[in-house]
Amino acid sequence: MNYGMRCHDLCPKGDMDTVFDAVRDNQISQIQLAFGKSISGFDFNYGHYSPGFGRMIRQKLDERGIHVAILGCYINPTNPDEKKRQEAVRKFIEHLKYAKAIGADMVGTETGRYDADFRVVPYTYTEGCYQLLLKSMREIVSAAEKLGVIVGVEAVHDHTLYCPELMRRFLEDMDSPNVEAILDPVNLISSENYQDQDQVIDNAFKLYGDRITMVHVKDFVLKDGEPEFAHVGDGLFHYEPLMRNLKAQKPYITMLLENSRKERYHRDVEYLQKIYEEV
């Protein structure tokens, strides 16, 4: 296993040198980097990329031995506001150029909701919303194929791709080697299926395990009957089925801890690695 964490969980947003120094100083070599959440002083929206800017970022990462496993660009590709949807697509395509320049494994996104304010609405689960997702992603993936960059797509139980079956359909519909799956097993767990979480995880690997190339990990507790975030090992998540599937199918995959903290990151990695070794 290769472990890492999201950069914006490690330290507050700041200038590039300060943030990357914090990653190095905490002995973390793999990160998920979301420019807008971590780096101040630059505009990472559409229209500001240049190869020189990309090389500068790459040099700062290389000097500190940091690798970007996921360049986060978590857009809403099913925004019903057409102007905002198009802006999001353009921003994502520009991040593909950053990824190529800095050597990131992929640019990652979730699949959105059919609401301009990102609220949970029934239309998100319809065929119409799914087709809007395909419209956005086909434009993005076309650019990714030309640039030679991977697009990482993450299913979430209350987003457009809300279950393993729909993720499998999406991968088949996109029909591109430049699209891979980011697996966050806790994001597939809802109030309706948390008691069957082992089957949910096994089903994800059965349906699209061949396309899983990055993993997010956290834990969850129930609050008023709904799953809510918890730190690794502090909740109800069953790690054994996840680790068993990864061990069988995905040697050396990168696992990024979500909502971790520098004070507990290395302890959490030891906890996860112990489970991995024992399954």
C-alpha angles and dihedrals in degrees: 000000000000113000132201143140143228111279094223090057091056101054142354122274111280147136116318098252094049093049096046090046089056091053092050094044091054090052094242115146102174123057145168105227123200106182095204093051098043113025126064128189098047135077110231096180121110118304104031103085122111131165089245092055090049093050091050091055091046091052093052091050094047093049089059098040093246124150123196106222093177127018099206119222101157103185132166102245091179098053107147089215098089095202092053092045091054091046089053092051091051091049091051093050089052089052088056087063091050090050092054091049097048097039097245116169092229148334110251136208142161118231103250139220131269094251131093090221093045095245121156106262131169095241090067089076096052133103089245092060091046090054090051088053090053090050092055096041096048089059091046095046092048088059092044091054092052092048095042094238131136123238113211116207124195125202119218126186094238099038132082092277096048104159141029092256092058092046089055090050091049093052091050093047092050090047094189133130086215093070120079135167127253107205118212101169094190089057089060091056120093137169088269100053108025092106088057095045094127090059091045091056094043089049092053091054091044093052103037109358089124089064099045108110103156134035133206117199135193136126137247143213129193119253116182087344095305128107114255130183121275132172120262110290095008099094148038102288118124108223097181098077091047094049093044092055093045092049091051098043113017117044115189094005115162116250116194119200114225124214090002124146131222090244093062106022098100092043090051091050090053090050092051094044091052090056091046092053094047101048 
